[in-house]
Amino acid sequence: MDKPKGNNITLFRQLGEHSETAFDKLYDIYAGRLLVFIGTYLSFETEPAEDVLAEVMEALWIQREQIATKTDPERWMYKIAKNRALEMRKVLIRHRYEALDEYPGLVSDMLTDSKLEGDELEGLVWEALEGLTPTEREVFECKWLEGLTSAAIAKRHGVIEQTVNNQMTAARKKIGEYLAEHLDPDDIG
């Protein structure tokens, strides 16, 4: 990220004086770059990245007077973009893997109206477990079959808690992808 050029600093100062023209110019200058930057945190998913960009630009307008006094307002913008993107990523992950949070039955709200029998669905989950690495499977089973916390799993295996969380995230992703591949959209209500 380059330091803002003198002209951009001028635009930020004008923005502080409530200039909509300056805001439009700043949007034209930064929107594309910010969208790519935000996309790196969101696996380049377009809609969530655009939502985060809108939030960043809204924050820019709302806080325009304070931003105009900053020595590096561009850096502030990128910091806000990163923080909002990370928040959005957490939301996306939570929504994606909501179905797995009620394992071992795995009949989440999304699948409550499923035409599949619970046994069939559970069978698909067990098949999905076969695609996990031994470590991912061990962590997943400790969490969902034994009901252990991430801290307890980390202690049991002599690793840090973040390692357990990373393995759990990888396992959930693989299981979610497997289910998405093997569930017919007509089988879900």
ZIJOCOR-V35928 format. One record per pair of residues at least 4 apart in sequence whose C-alpha atoms are under 8 Angstrom apart, sorted by the first residue. I is the first residue (numbers start at 0). GAP is how many residues later the second one is. If there is no record, write none. Layout:
# ZIJOCOR-V35928
{{I | GAP} {I | GAP}}
This chain:
# ZIJOCOR-V35928
{{0 | 74} {2 | 69} {2 | 71} {2 | 72} {3 | 4} {3 | 5} {3 | 68} {3 | 69} {3 | 70} {4 | 4} {5 | 4} {6 | 4} {7 | 4} {7 | 18} {8 | 4} {8 | 64} {9 | 4} {10 | 4} {10 | 11} {10 | 12} {10 | 14} {10 | 15} {11 | 4} {11 | 10} {11 | 11} {11 | 14} {11 | 52} {11 | 55} {11 | 56} {11 | 61} {12 | 4} {12 | 55} {12 | 56} {13 | 4} {13 | 5} {13 | 8} {13 | 54} {14 | 4} {14 | 5} {14 | 7} {14 | 8} {14 | 46} {14 | 49} {14 | 50} {14 | 53} {15 | 48} {15 | 49} {15 | 50} {15 | 51} {15 | 52} {15 | 53} {16 | 47} {16 | 48} {17 | 46} {17 | 47} {18 | 4} {19 | 4} {20 | 4} {21 | 4} {22 | 4} {22 | 38} {23 | 4} {24 | 4} {25 | 4} {25 | 5} {26 | 4} {26 | 30} {27 | 4} {28 | 4} {29 | 4} {30 | 4} {30 | 22} {31 | 4} {32 | 4} {33 | 4} {33 | 19} {33 | 44} {33 | 47} {34 | 4} {34 | 14} {34 | 15} {34 | 18} {35 | 4} {35 | 8} {36 | 4} {36 | 44} {36 | 45} {37 | 4} {37 | 6} {37 | 11} {37 | 14} {37 | 15} {37 | 43} {37 | 44} {37 | 47} {38 | 4} {38 | 5} {38 | 6} {38 | 7} {38 | 10} {39 | 4} {40 | 41} {40 | 44} {40 | 45} {40 | 48} {41 | 6} {41 | 7} {41 | 43} {41 | 44} {41 | 46} {41 | 47} {43 | 5} {44 | 4} {45 | 4} {46 | 4} {47 | 4} {47 | 40} {48 | 4} {48 | 36} {49 | 4} {50 | 4} {51 | 4} {51 | 29} {51 | 32} {51 | 33} {51 | 36} {52 | 4} {52 | 28} {53 | 4} {54 | 4} {54 | 29} {55 | 4} {55 | 21} {55 | 24} {55 | 25} {55 | 28} {56 | 4} {57 | 4} {58 | 4} {58 | 5} {59 | 4} {59 | 7} {59 | 17} {62 | 4} {63 | 4} {64 | 4} {65 | 4} {66 | 6} {66 | 9} {67 | 5} {71 | 4} {72 | 4} {73 | 4} {74 | 4} {75 | 4} {76 | 4} {77 | 4} {78 | 4} {79 | 4} {80 | 4} {81 | 4} {82 | 4} {83 | 4} {84 | 4} {85 | 4} {86 | 4} {87 | 4} {88 | 4} {89 | 4} {90 | 4} {91 | 4} {92 | 4} {93 | 4} {95 | 80} {96 | 4} {96 | 75} {96 | 76} {96 | 79} {97 | 4} {97 | 10} {98 | 4} {98 | 7} {98 | 8} {98 | 9} {98 | 10} {98 | 11} {98 | 12} {99 | 6} {99 | 8} {99 | 72} {99 | 76} {100 | 5} {100 | 7} {101 | 4} {101 | 5} {101 | 6} {102 | 4} {102 | 41} {102 | 42} {103 | 18} {103 | 40} {103 | 41} {104 | 13} {104 | 17} {105 | 15} {105 | 16} {106 | 4} {106 | 5} {106 | 11} {106 | 14} {107 | 4} {109 | 78} {109 | 79} {110 | 77} {110 | 78} {111 | 77} {112 | 75} {112 | 76} {113 | 73} {113 | 74} {113 | 75} {114 | 72} {114 | 73} {114 | 74} {115 | 4} {115 | 5} {115 | 71} {115 | 72} {116 | 4} {117 | 4} {118 | 4} {119 | 4} {120 | 4} {121 | 4} {122 | 4} {123 | 4} {123 | 55} {123 | 58} {124 | 4} {124 | 50} {124 | 54} {125 | 4} {126 | 4} {127 | 4} {127 | 46} {127 | 47} {127 | 50} {127 | 51} {128 | 8} {128 | 46} {130 | 43} {131 | 4} {131 | 5} {131 | 39} {131 | 42} {132 | 4} {133 | 4} {134 | 4} {134 | 32} {135 | 4} {135 | 31} {135 | 32} {135 | 34} {135 | 35} {136 | 4} {136 | 34} {137 | 4} {138 | 4} {138 | 14} {138 | 25} {138 | 28} {138 | 29} {139 | 4} {139 | 5} {139 | 28} {139 | 31} {140 | 4} {140 | 5} {141 | 4} {141 | 5} {141 | 6} {141 | 11} {142 | 4} {142 | 5} {142 | 6} {142 | 7} {142 | 10} {143 | 4} {147 | 4} {147 | 5} {148 | 4} {149 | 4} {149 | 11} {149 | 14} {149 | 15} {150 | 4} {150 | 9} {150 | 10} {151 | 4} {152 | 4} {152 | 8} {152 | 11} {153 | 4} {153 | 5} {153 | 6} {153 | 7} {153 | 9} {153 | 10} {154 | 4} {154 | 5} {158 | 4} {158 | 5} {159 | 4} {160 | 4} {161 | 4} {162 | 4} {163 | 4} {164 | 4} {165 | 4} {166 | 4} {167 | 4} {168 | 4} {169 | 4} {170 | 4} {171 | 4} {172 | 4} {173 | 4} {174 | 4} {175 | 4} {176 | 4} {177 | 4} {178 | 4} {182 | 4} {182 | 5} {183 | 4}}
